[in-house]
Amino acid sequence: MEFSAAFRTALALILELDPTLLEIVQLSLSVSLSAVAIAALIGLPLGAAVALGRFPGRGAVIVLLNASMGLPPVVVGLVVYLALSRAGPLGEFGLLFTPRAMVVAQTILVLPIIAALSRQVVEDLWGEYAEQLRSLGAGRLRAIPTLLWDGRFSLLTAILAGFGRASAEVGAIIVVGGNIAGVTRTMTTAIALETSRGDLALALGLGIVLITLVALINAGAYLAGEVARQHAAAAP
């Protein structure tokens, strides 16, 4: 199929809301949003605790968090696969080759990003407002909710960065999900498969949707950053 014809067919699939395309997009968003929500619930307080806590090995934890932002997805997929396989410690739950296994893998990939970025945001805010918070009787740990709320716009950027990583992920979820049609096939895995099959129309259609999502994520991150800067400038 020529590129121009494939592109027209891809646009038709999107505009006509092709059921196969919608099913893949829906599963992709469900898995990625679930992973980001779990990672945010863990990563935001974890990052804040590392930022304000004083404990032995804190420097090593910070280095580990920063290094984990670049975890190889295929390696994460392999570790999760071994843990969820029948011979693994979690094999009895039967999670392998299910959307839940993909959520686990994506959560592991996204968690360090959110935790590391939130640590930096909270640490910067503590440096700015430490004296005021201490005067109000708020110690380091008691200040965590206040600082998380005050840095909500910057933290939103961290969450969007995590969602961008999750939505574009392919290596780990192929390993733990198996790329099963109608069960674990996401946009990225479907693009890889359909391209190898020569079905460029569906691959292009999914690619257009994925690029649109990434563009919207980046726009959201930019707007969140602008709001954060305006909020900081307006603060007394």
ZAFIBA-450041 format. One line per field, with one value per atom (N, C-alpha, C): residue in one letter; x, z, y. Coordinates in Angstrom, 3 decimals, padded with zeros to 6 digits, always signed. Each point is the difference from the previous one (the first is absolute). Example, Ala and Ser with C-alpha at 12.3 -4.5 7.8 and 13.67 -1.06 7.14 Angstrom:
// ZAFIBA-450041
residuo	[A; A; A; S; S; S]
c1	[+013.190; -000.890; +000.900; -000.350; +000.820; -000.770]
c3	[+007.800; +000.000; +000.000; -000.720; +000.060; +000.730]
c2	[-005.690; +001.190; +001.200; +001.050; +001.190; +001.090]
//
This chain:
// ZAFIBA-450041
residuo	[M; M; M; E; E; E; F; F; F; S; S; S; A; A; A; A; A; A; F; F; F; R; R; R; T; T; T; A; A; A; L; L; L; A; A; A; L; L; L; I; I; I; L; L; L; E; E; E; L; L; L; D; D; D; P; P; P; T; T; T; L; L; L; L; L; L; E; E; E; I; I; I; V; V; V; Q; Q; Q; L; L; L; S; S; S; L; L; L; S; S; S; V; V; V; S; S; S; L; L; L; S; S; S; A; A; A; V; V; V; A; A; A; I; I; I; A; A; A; A; A; A; L; L; L; I; I; I; G; G; G; L; L; L; P; P; P; L; L; L; G; G; G; A; A; A; A; A; A; V; V; V; A; A; A; L; L; L; G; G; G; R; R; R; F; F; F; P; P; P; G; G; G; R; R; R; G; G; G; A; A; A; V; V; V; I; I; I; V; V; V; L; L; L; L; L; L; N; N; N; A; A; A; S; S; S; M; M; M; G; G; G; L; L; L; P; P; P; P; P; P; V; V; V; V; V; V; V; V; V; G; G; G; L; L; L; V; V; V; V; V; V; Y; Y; Y; L; L; L; A; A; A; L; L; L; S; S; S; R; R; R; A; A; A; G; G; G; P; P; P; L; L; L; G; G; G; E; E; E; F; F; F; G; G; G; L; L; L; L; L; L; F; F; F; T; T; T; P; P; P; R; R; R; A; A; A; M; M; M; V; V; V; V; V; V; A; A; A; Q; Q; Q; T; T; T; I; I; I; L; L; L; V; V; V; L; L; L; P; P; P; I; I; I; I; I; I; A; A; A; A; A; A; L; L; L; S; S; S; R; R; R; Q; Q; Q; V; V; V; V; V; V; E; E; E; D; D; D; L; L; L; W; W; W; G; G; G; E; E; E; Y; Y; Y; A; A; A; E; E; E; Q; Q; Q; L; L; L; R; R; R; S; S; S; L; L; L; G; G; G; A; A; A; G; G; G; R; R; R; L; L; L; R; R; R; A; A; A; I; I; I; P; P; P; T; T; T; L; L; L; L; L; L; W; W; W; D; D; D; G; G; G; R; R; R; F; F; F; S; S; S; L; L; L; L; L; L; T; T; T; A; A; A; I; I; I; L; L; L; A; A; A; G; G; G; F; F; F; G; G; G; R; R; R; A; A; A; S; S; S; A; A; A; E; E; E; V; V; V; G; G; G; A; A; A; I; I; I; I; I; I; V; V; V; V; V; V; G; G; G; G; G; G; N; N; N; I; I; I; A; A; A; G; G; G; V; V; V; T; T; T; R; R; R; T; T; T; M; M; M; T; T; T; T; T; T; A; A; A; I; I; I; A; A; A; L; L; L; E; E; E; T; T; T; S; S; S; R; R; R; G; G; G; D; D; D; L; L; L; A; A; A; L; L; L; A; A; A; L; L; L; G; G; G; L; L; L; G; G; G; I; I; I; V; V; V; L; L; L; I; I; I; T; T; T; L; L; L; V; V; V; A; A; A; L; L; L; I; I; I; N; N; N; A; A; A; G; G; G; A; A; A; Y; Y; Y; L; L; L; A; A; A; G; G; G; E; E; E; V; V; V; A; A; A; R; R; R; Q; Q; Q; H; H; H; A; A; A; A; A; A; A; A; A; A; A; A; P; P; P]
c1	[+000.843; -000.843; +000.887; -000.286; +000.760; -000.272; +000.979; -000.121; -001.234; -000.236; -001.137; -001.317; -000.112; -001.222; -000.142; +001.114; -000.032; -000.379; +000.513; -000.298; -001.483; -000.562; -001.434; -000.843; +000.391; -000.730; +000.110; +001.186; +000.198; -000.912; -000.087; -000.889; -001.457; -000.352; -001.367; -000.299; +000.967; -000.187; -000.237; +000.717; -000.143; -001.341; -000.327; -001.234; -001.237; +000.086; -001.138; -000.060; +000.959; +000.059; -000.006; +000.985; +000.124; +000.027; -000.816; -000.081; +001.326; +000.769; +001.291; +000.938; +000.051; +000.866; -000.444; -001.305; -000.506; +000.297; -000.124; +000.270; +001.454; +000.900; +001.429; +000.307; -000.556; +000.236; -000.559; -001.198; -000.626; +000.839; +000.494; +000.826; +001.298; +000.610; +001.243; -000.195; -001.061; -000.260; -000.329; -000.750; -000.364; +001.238; +000.896; +001.217; +000.906; +000.225; +000.923; -000.526; -001.288; -000.570; +000.002; -000.279; +000.032; +001.405; +000.992; +001.390; +000.441; -000.366; +000.397; -000.690; -001.262; -000.721; +000.655; +000.340; +000.652; +001.379; +000.752; +001.342; -000.060; -001.016; -000.136; -000.348; -000.895; -000.385; +001.196; +000.915; +001.192; +001.130; +000.197; +001.170; -000.012; -001.157; -000.052; +000.401; -000.638; +000.445; +001.399; +000.388; +001.348; +001.039; -000.217; +000.931; +000.078; -001.154; -000.015; +000.724; -000.195; +000.656; +001.523; +000.445; +001.441; +000.551; -000.793; +000.445; +000.184; -000.908; +000.018; +000.567; +000.074; +000.509; +001.508; +000.470; +001.429; +000.290; +000.609; +000.232; +001.280; +000.623; +001.226; -000.275; +000.877; -000.158; -000.914; -000.366; -000.906; +000.600; +001.285; +000.658; -000.065; +000.178; -000.070; -001.407; -001.009; -001.392; -000.282; +000.515; -000.213; +000.669; +001.229; +000.704; -000.763; -000.518; -000.749; -001.275; -000.706; -001.223; +000.307; +001.035; +000.357; +000.445; +000.773; +000.464; -001.158; -000.995; -001.130; -000.916; +000.156; -000.800; +000.329; +001.185; +000.406; -000.014; -000.844; -000.073; -000.298; +000.754; -000.305; -001.341; -000.956; -001.325; +000.022; +000.857; +000.033; +000.477; +000.952; +000.487; -001.096; -000.736; -001.128; -001.034; -000.271; -000.936; +000.463; +001.290; +000.544; -000.145; +000.312; -000.108; -001.454; -000.915; -001.422; -000.471; +000.477; -000.360; +000.435; +001.237; +000.511; -000.785; -000.402; -000.752; -001.410; -000.604; -001.394; -000.150; +001.100; -000.079; -000.384; -000.359; -000.462; +001.050; +001.266; +001.077; +000.394; -000.559; +000.361; -000.773; +000.401; -000.652; -001.457; -000.386; -001.377; -000.786; +000.545; -000.627; -001.380; -000.274; -001.293; -001.172; +000.293; -001.076; -000.443; +000.756; -000.392; -000.083; +000.935; -000.042; +000.730; +000.871; +000.798; -000.888; +000.350; -000.744; -001.410; -000.100; -001.258; +000.295; -001.023; +000.223; +000.580; -000.329; +000.535; +001.520; +000.509; +001.454; +000.642; -000.657; +000.534; -000.045; -001.041; -000.086; +001.164; +000.305; +001.118; +001.302; +000.252; +001.242; +000.092; -001.082; +000.028; +000.122; -000.603; +000.121; +001.456; +000.705; +001.413; +000.819; -000.358; +000.729; -000.316; -001.233; -000.438; +000.317; -000.054; +000.192; +001.286; +001.163; +001.220; -000.045; -000.652; -000.095; -000.778; -001.173; -000.830; +000.678; +000.586; +000.638; +001.203; +000.835; +001.204; -000.349; -000.956; -000.383; -000.719; -000.839; -000.700; +000.982; +001.029; +001.021; +000.653; +000.339; +000.656; -000.929; -001.263; -000.966; -000.187; -000.216; -000.241; +001.244; +001.163; +001.242; +000.200; -000.308; +000.112; -000.994; -001.220; -001.012; +000.361; +000.571; +000.410; +001.092; +000.934; +001.050; -000.553; -001.134; -000.593; -000.886; -000.724; -001.003; +000.320; +001.189; +000.329; -000.211; +000.493; -000.109; -001.452; -000.812; -001.409; -000.723; +000.275; -000.669; +000.428; +001.282; +000.476; -000.643; -000.185; -000.617; -001.449; -000.614; -001.386; -000.071; +001.169; +000.042; -000.014; +000.269; -000.003; +001.432; +000.286; +001.303; +000.075; +001.078; +000.212; -001.128; -000.299; -001.003; -001.408; -000.292; -001.331; -000.182; +001.093; -000.088; -000.260; +000.099; -000.126; -001.330; -001.159; -001.269; -000.067; +000.500; -000.037; +000.861; +001.190; +000.911; -000.499; -000.590; -000.563; -001.125; -000.821; -001.096; +000.542; +000.980; +000.551; +000.701; +000.589; +000.706; -000.817; -001.330; -000.876; +000.156; +000.243; +000.120; +001.305; +001.068; +001.268; -000.070; -000.697; -000.138; -000.872; -000.949; -000.804; +000.880; +001.009; +000.945; +000.724; +000.370; +000.660; -000.921; -001.276; -000.964; -000.201; -000.079; -000.147; +001.235; +001.174; +001.212; -000.070; -000.528; -000.174; -000.994; -001.082; -000.988; +000.582; +000.843; +000.651; +000.872; +000.728; +000.841; -000.862; -001.091; -000.852; -000.686; -000.529; -000.764; +000.871; +001.294; +000.903; +000.756; -000.250; +000.743; -000.423; +000.977; -000.302; +000.727; +001.267; +000.817; -000.530; -000.261; -000.411; -001.371; -000.923; -001.360; -000.131; +000.893; +000.005; +000.432; +001.009; +000.523; -001.034; -000.660; -000.930; -001.430; -000.327; -001.366; -000.196; +001.058; -000.096; -000.621; -000.467; -000.592; -001.137; -000.919; -001.127; -001.154; -000.493; -001.071; -001.235; -000.530; -001.199; +000.201; +001.230; +000.270; +001.110; +001.161; +001.148; +000.674; -000.686; +000.606; -000.222; +001.067; -000.062; +000.421; -000.013; +000.345; +001.428; +000.939; +001.403; +000.280; -000.551; +000.246; -000.718; -001.187; -000.732; +000.724; +000.579; +000.754; +001.164; +000.725; +001.129; -000.464; -001.099; -000.489; -000.545; -000.854; -000.635; +001.012; +001.034; +001.045; +000.730; +000.299; +000.674; -000.891; -001.321; -000.944; -000.239; +000.324; -000.248; -001.326; -000.721; -001.270; +000.303; +000.439; +000.453; -001.146; -001.187; -001.132; -000.301; -000.150; -000.286; +001.179; +001.223; +001.185; +000.079; -000.270; +000.018; -001.115; -001.180; -001.115; +000.326; +000.549; +000.395; +001.141; +000.917; +001.104; -000.478; -000.992; -000.564; -000.643; -000.757; -000.639; +001.053; +001.042; +001.046; +000.754; +000.339; +000.690; -000.879; -001.297; -000.928; -000.022; -000.034; +000.005; +001.285; +001.142; +001.281; +000.037; -000.536; -000.039; -000.874; -001.143; -000.877; +000.663; +000.746; +000.701; +001.041; +000.774; +001.015; -000.622; -001.126; -000.696; -000.493; -000.524; -000.450; +001.139; +001.155; +001.165; +000.474; -000.011; +000.421; -000.949; -001.302; -000.973; +000.109; +000.223; +000.162; +001.223; +001.082; +001.203; -000.224; -000.747; -000.297; -000.853; -000.990; -000.854; +000.836; +000.943; +000.863; +000.857; +000.544; +000.828; -000.814; -001.210; -000.852; -000.412; -000.256; -000.378; +001.148; +001.222; +001.171; +000.252; -000.215; +000.221; -001.023; -001.220; -001.055; +000.047; +000.785; +000.068; +000.705; -000.468; +000.611; +001.390]
c3	[+000.000; +000.000; +000.000; -000.891; -000.038; +001.236; +000.322; +001.220; -000.032; -001.132; -000.091; +000.210; -000.603; +000.169; +001.436; +000.585; +001.387; +000.944; -000.300; +000.850; -000.083; -001.202; -000.150; +000.731; -000.120; +000.699; +001.510; +000.456; +001.437; +000.515; -000.741; +000.408; +000.009; -000.978; -000.049; +001.219; +000.408; +001.189; +001.236; +000.095; +001.160; -000.031; -001.153; -000.117; +000.115; -000.470; +000.062; +001.330; +000.892; +001.312; -000.154; -000.754; -000.232; +001.335; +000.145; +001.287; +000.455; -000.939; +000.374; +000.526; -000.705; +000.432; +001.355; +000.186; +001.272; +001.154; -000.254; +001.041; +000.459; -000.963; +000.323; +000.760; -000.465; +000.667; +001.415; +000.158; +001.319; +000.976; -000.446; +000.875; +000.357; -000.987; +000.244; +001.071; -000.141; +000.964; +001.375; +000.025; +001.276; +000.749; -000.706; +000.627; +000.449; -000.883; +000.315; +001.130; -000.038; +001.052; +001.345; -000.012; +001.255; +000.576; -000.863; +000.461; +000.551; -000.682; +000.448; +001.311; +000.148; +001.247; +001.180; -000.182; +001.075; +000.297; -001.066; +000.183; +000.697; -000.310; +000.637; +001.479; +000.326; +001.399; +000.853; -000.604; +000.725; -000.140; -001.224; -000.305; +000.602; +000.070; +000.537; +001.480; +000.861; +001.407; +000.188; -000.825; +000.101; -000.337; -001.092; -000.383; +001.051; +000.565; +001.039; +001.255; +000.363; +001.189; -000.181; -001.182; -000.267; +000.013; -000.502; -000.054; +001.390; +000.927; +001.317; +001.095; -000.246; +001.021; +000.157; +001.173; +000.281; +000.593; -000.778; +000.414; -000.652; +000.571; -000.586; -001.401; -000.917; -001.364; -000.866; +000.465; -000.784; -001.363; -000.017; -001.271; -000.974; +000.505; -000.865; -000.549; +000.832; -000.456; -001.120; +000.147; -001.037; -001.304; +000.108; -001.195; -000.641; +000.812; -000.520; -000.700; +000.600; -000.628; -001.357; -000.034; -001.254; -001.054; +000.419; -000.947; -000.513; +000.864; -000.385; -001.029; -000.204; -001.025; -001.389; -000.153; -001.292; -000.041; +000.812; +000.005; -001.405; -000.467; -001.310; +000.046; -000.833; +000.058; -000.172; -000.894; -000.230; +001.245; +000.720; +001.227; +001.059; +000.117; +000.929; -000.379; -001.292; -000.463; +000.361; -000.152; +000.329; +001.485; +000.849; +001.447; +000.399; -000.543; +000.306; -000.541; -001.187; -000.583; +000.926; +000.480; +000.881; +001.308; +000.495; +001.255; -000.161; -001.189; -000.224; -000.680; -000.487; -000.669; +000.998; -000.506; +000.889; +001.027; -000.387; +000.927; +000.899; -000.236; +000.771; +001.301; +000.859; +001.312; -000.077; -001.102; -000.139; -001.069; -000.407; -001.077; +000.323; +001.269; +000.393; -000.272; -000.194; -000.236; -001.461; -000.902; -001.411; -000.687; +000.300; -000.565; -001.330; -000.308; -001.213; -001.244; -000.985; -001.251; +000.235; +000.939; +000.262; +000.076; -000.135; +000.150; +001.351; +001.048; +001.326; +000.043; -000.719; -000.067; -000.684; -001.023; -000.683; +000.907; +000.822; +000.955; +000.988; +000.467; +000.933; -000.643; -001.237; -000.686; -000.222; -000.445; -000.248; +001.301; +001.065; +001.293; +000.448; -000.170; +000.379; -000.828; -001.258; -000.858; +000.327; +000.357; +000.217; +001.410; +000.979; +001.403; +000.251; -000.492; +000.264; -000.590; -001.152; -000.624; +000.889; +000.455; +000.843; +001.344; +000.587; +001.307; -000.077; -001.027; -000.123; -000.271; -000.900; -000.312; +001.166; +000.690; +001.153; +001.139; +000.148; +001.020; -000.243; -001.255; -000.317; +000.237; -000.383; +000.189; +001.484; +000.802; +001.440; +000.691; -000.402; +000.599; -000.277; -001.215; -000.339; +000.802; +000.146; +000.761; +001.472; +000.536; +001.400; +000.224; -000.932; +000.107; -000.014; -000.682; -000.111; +001.186; +000.525; +001.033; +001.355; +000.179; +001.247; +001.231; -000.036; +001.174; +000.340; -001.038; +000.245; +000.601; -000.528; +000.482; +001.425; +000.294; +001.371; +000.986; -000.435; +000.880; +000.314; -000.890; +000.214; +000.724; +000.374; +000.760; -000.851; -001.272; -000.903; -000.221; +000.441; -000.255; -001.418; -000.268; -001.362; -000.457; +000.797; -000.419; -000.022; +000.973; +000.039; -001.148; -000.580; -001.100; -001.350; -000.064; -001.291; -000.694; +000.667; -000.703; -000.518; +000.812; -000.410; -001.232; -000.012; -001.123; -001.255; +000.174; -001.163; -000.624; +000.854; -000.531; -000.665; +000.626; -000.548; -001.337; -000.143; -001.244; -000.972; +000.135; -000.775; -001.511; -000.448; -001.443; -000.533; +000.739; -000.402; +000.092; +001.004; +000.158; -001.108; -000.483; -001.129; -001.223; -000.168; -001.097; +000.148; +001.232; +000.255; -000.345; +000.356; -000.293; -001.506; -000.693; -001.456; -000.662; +000.551; -000.520; +000.165; +001.137; +000.221; -000.969; -000.273; -000.945; -001.410; -000.343; -001.299; -000.137; +001.053; -000.014; -000.129; +000.742; -000.009; -001.346; -000.571; -001.245; -001.183; +000.065; -001.105; +000.215; +001.103; +000.345; -000.868; -000.405; -000.812; +000.488; +000.381; +000.323; +001.152; +001.138; +001.195; -000.168; -000.643; -000.074; -001.040; -000.971; -000.907; +000.756; +000.857; +000.744; +000.971; +000.756; +001.039; -000.493; -001.117; -000.510; -001.134; -000.781; -001.087; -001.268; +000.005; -001.200; -000.560; +000.871; -000.387; -000.494; -001.206; -000.600; +000.893; +000.261; +000.797; +001.488; +000.431; +001.419; +000.509; -000.659; +000.479; -001.127; -001.082; -001.127; +000.170; +000.169; +000.178; -001.290; +000.029; -001.208; -000.450; +000.936; -000.381; -000.492; +000.694; -000.426; -001.313; -000.176; -001.253; -001.176; +000.223; -001.070; -000.445; +000.967; -000.334; -000.768; +000.439; -000.643; -001.394; -000.121; -001.287; -001.030; +000.428; -000.928; -000.549; +000.872; -000.461; -000.912; +000.192; -000.856; -001.328; -000.052; -001.206; -000.001; +001.125; +000.107; +000.445; -000.954; +000.338; +000.406; -000.495; +000.294; +001.494; +000.596; +001.431; +000.813; -000.421; +000.708; -000.036; -001.168; -000.118; +000.817; -000.037; +000.783; +001.481; +000.502; +001.409; +000.277; -000.969; +000.156; +000.090; -000.820; +000.038; +001.352; +000.503; +001.312; +001.089; -000.065; +001.021; -000.025; -001.209; -000.115; +000.522; -000.299; +000.504; +001.525; +000.589; +001.459; +000.589; -000.617; +000.481; -000.103; -001.114; -000.167; +001.068; +000.282; +001.035; +001.372; +000.253; +001.276; +000.150; -001.064; +000.047; +000.171; -000.680; +000.156; +001.435; +000.564; +001.385; +000.959; -000.239; +000.854; -000.097; -001.215; -000.191; +000.724; -000.153; +000.659; +001.519; +000.493; +001.441; +000.501; -000.787; +000.370; +000.002; -000.985; -000.054; +001.189; +000.331; +001.153; +001.269; +000.106; +001.194; +000.108; -001.137; +000.025; +000.359; -000.552; +000.332; +001.470; +000.469; +001.422; +000.902; -000.367; +000.801; -000.046; -001.175; -000.133; +000.791; +000.091; +000.708; +001.499; +000.446; +001.438; +000.706; +001.204; +000.746; +000.496]
c2	[-001.190; +001.190; +001.253; +000.937; +001.227; +000.843; +000.847; +000.799; +000.901; +000.657; +000.922; -000.730; -001.186; -000.784; -000.484; -000.432; -000.461; +001.141; +001.202; +001.148; +000.353; -000.026; +000.294; -001.041; -001.249; -001.062; +000.164; +000.401; +000.211; +001.108; +001.105; +001.095; -000.458; -000.837; -000.521; -000.869; -000.808; -000.844; +000.848; +001.120; +000.875; +000.725; +000.566; +000.789; -000.869; -001.245; -000.917; -000.748; +000.284; -000.650; -001.522; -000.481; -001.437; -000.753; -001.044; -000.726; -000.591; -000.557; -000.587; +001.068; +001.132; +001.099; +000.532; +000.184; +000.520; -000.944; -001.297; -000.987; +000.070; +000.142; +000.078; +001.287; +001.121; +001.285; -000.024; -000.560; -000.057; -000.814; -001.151; -000.828; +000.718; +000.660; +000.729; +001.068; +000.786; +001.066; -000.576; -001.081; -000.621; -000.471; -000.687; -000.514; +001.149; +000.966; +001.095; +000.880; +000.342; +000.840; -000.706; -001.300; -000.763; -000.024; -000.238; -000.042; +001.351; +001.075; +001.338; +000.354; -000.368; +000.290; -000.715; -001.269; -000.752; +000.586; +000.301; +000.563; +001.350; +000.817; +001.310; -000.139; -000.934; -000.204; -000.426; -000.750; -000.439; +001.016; +000.499; +000.808; +001.385; +000.653; +001.360; +000.045; -000.790; +000.021; -000.567; -000.972; -000.559; +001.058; +000.722; +001.054; +001.086; +000.366; +001.030; -000.478; -001.259; -000.538; -000.036; -000.354; -000.007; +001.424; +000.940; +001.396; +000.583; -000.312; +000.636; -000.888; -001.284; -000.909; +000.109; -000.339; -000.053; -001.376; -000.866; -001.378; -000.510; -001.003; -000.559; -000.556; +000.297; -000.499; +000.829; +001.197; +000.851; +000.325; +000.309; +000.316; -001.152; -001.218; -001.184; -000.192; +000.293; -000.126; +000.996; +001.226; +001.014; -000.421; -000.497; -000.475; -001.150; -000.911; -001.138; +000.446; +000.963; +000.514; +000.625; +000.835; +000.662; -001.003; -001.002; -001.013; -000.853; -000.235; -000.850; +000.650; +001.305; +000.670; -000.538; -000.566; -000.550; -001.502; -000.631; -001.467; -000.533; -001.000; -000.606; -000.736; +000.369; -000.623; -001.518; -000.503; -001.444; -000.737; +000.596; -000.624; -000.013; +001.106; +000.048; -001.062; -000.115; -001.025; -001.391; -000.257; -001.315; -000.306; +000.991; -000.206; -000.269; +000.788; -000.213; -001.352; -000.357; -001.305; -001.133; +000.049; -001.048; -000.051; +001.173; +000.040; -000.554; +000.213; -000.404; -001.347; -000.560; -001.292; -001.091; -001.159; -001.073; -000.398; +000.086; -000.359; +001.159; +001.176; +001.185; +000.096; +000.927; +000.145; +000.455; +000.654; +000.483; -000.771; -001.127; -000.763; -000.523; -000.236; -000.571; +000.939; +001.295; +000.966; +000.038; -000.613; -000.060; +001.351; +000.879; +001.348; +000.118; -000.929; +000.116; -000.010; +000.820; +000.150; +000.529; +000.933; +000.705; +001.496; +000.839; +001.443; +000.371; -000.755; +000.311; -000.165; -000.977; -000.171; +001.203; +000.533; +001.176; +001.224; +000.092; +001.109; -000.077; -001.199; -000.180; +000.464; -000.441; +000.363; +001.510; +000.607; +001.439; +000.789; -000.489; +000.676; +000.043; -001.114; -000.062; +000.992; +000.175; +000.932; +001.464; +000.274; +001.381; +000.496; -000.902; +000.378; +000.798; -000.438; +000.782; +001.408; +000.151; +001.319; +000.953; -000.432; +000.855; +000.258; -001.031; +000.163; +000.938; -000.171; +000.825; +001.463; +000.235; +001.377; +000.666; -000.750; +000.578; +000.290; -000.827; +000.277; +001.348; +000.264; +001.262; +001.181; -000.156; +001.092; +000.301; -001.038; +000.196; +000.539; -000.477; +000.487; +001.494; +000.416; +001.421; +000.839; -000.500; +000.739; +000.083; -001.073; +000.021; +001.039; +000.087; +000.999; +001.416; +000.180; +001.330; +000.354; -001.006; +000.292; -000.616; -000.523; -000.701; +000.870; +001.235; +000.866; +000.315; +000.264; +000.303; -001.205; -001.180; -001.204; -000.324; +000.183; -000.253; +000.984; +001.244; +000.999; -000.347; -000.765; -000.436; -001.337; -000.521; -001.247; -001.249; +000.147; -001.164; -000.473; -001.219; -000.583; -000.538; -000.720; -000.495; -000.927; -001.010; -000.979; +000.600; +000.842; +000.629; +000.984; +000.455; +000.967; -000.665; -001.327; -000.695; +000.303; -000.151; +000.302; +001.434; +000.941; +001.406; +000.233; -000.577; +000.198; -000.711; -001.163; -000.700; +000.819; +000.609; +000.816; +001.268; +000.620; +001.232; -000.259; -001.174; -000.322; -000.822; +000.062; -000.868; +000.171; +001.235; +000.215; -000.596; +000.169; -000.609; -001.515; -000.503; -001.444; -000.583; +000.782; -000.443; -000.236; +000.846; -000.191; -001.334; -000.355; -001.278; -001.168; +000.131; -001.068; -000.134; +001.135; -000.044; -000.620; +000.274; -000.624; -001.514; -000.436; -001.427; -000.613; +000.734; -000.515; -000.085; +000.976; -000.053; -001.225; -000.339; -001.205; -001.247; -000.047; -001.184; -000.198; +001.074; -000.126; -000.387; +000.321; -000.316; -001.298; -000.692; -001.204; -001.187; -000.807; -001.169; -001.246; +000.128; -001.164; -000.833; +000.655; -000.733; -000.645; +000.724; -000.538; -001.116; -000.033; -001.149; -001.252; +000.158; -001.146; -000.550; +000.870; -000.474; -000.133; +000.685; -000.056; -000.981; -000.224; -000.963; +000.531; +001.262; +000.614; -000.847; -000.396; -000.860; +000.872; -000.287; +000.798; -000.001; +001.200; +000.136; -000.167; -000.281; -000.229; +000.914; -000.050; +000.778; +000.778; +000.241; +000.715; +001.503; +000.743; +001.441; +000.700; +001.320; +000.754; -000.280; +000.032; -000.173; -001.425; -000.992; -001.379; -000.299; +000.588; -000.211; +000.651; +001.186; +000.667; -000.873; -000.559; -000.871; -001.227; -000.607; -001.218; +000.286; +001.014; +000.276; +000.487; +000.686; +000.415; -001.219; -000.969; -001.214; -000.825; +000.103; -000.723; +000.713; +001.277; +000.771; +000.726; -000.029; +000.721; +001.430; +000.810; +001.344; +000.921; -000.266; +000.880; +000.020; -001.185; -000.068; +000.525; -000.350; +000.484; +001.525; +000.586; +001.461; +000.636; -000.603; +000.538; +000.048; -001.096; -000.038; +000.977; +000.116; +000.938; +001.432; +000.346; +001.356; +000.274; -000.975; +000.164; +000.147; -000.825; +000.041; +001.333; +000.473; +001.285; +001.136; -000.077; +001.020; +000.006; -001.198; -000.087; +000.584; -000.344; +000.519; +001.528; +000.536; +001.452; +000.644; -000.607; +000.535; -000.064; -001.072; -000.137; +001.102; +000.212; +001.044; +001.382; +000.230; +001.272; +000.172; -001.082; +000.050; +000.264; -000.641; +000.220; +001.449; +000.521; +001.399; +000.951; -000.214; +000.870; -000.098; -001.240; -000.170; +000.748; -000.042; +000.738; +001.497; +000.497; +001.426; +000.438; -000.828; +000.325; +000.007; -000.963; -000.065; +001.253; +000.460; +001.191; +001.243; +000.098; +001.141; -000.029; -001.217; -000.149; +000.418; -000.395; +000.369; +001.496; +000.598; +001.448; +000.800; -000.533; +000.727; -000.196; -001.003; -000.272; +001.144; +000.369; +001.116; -000.368]
//
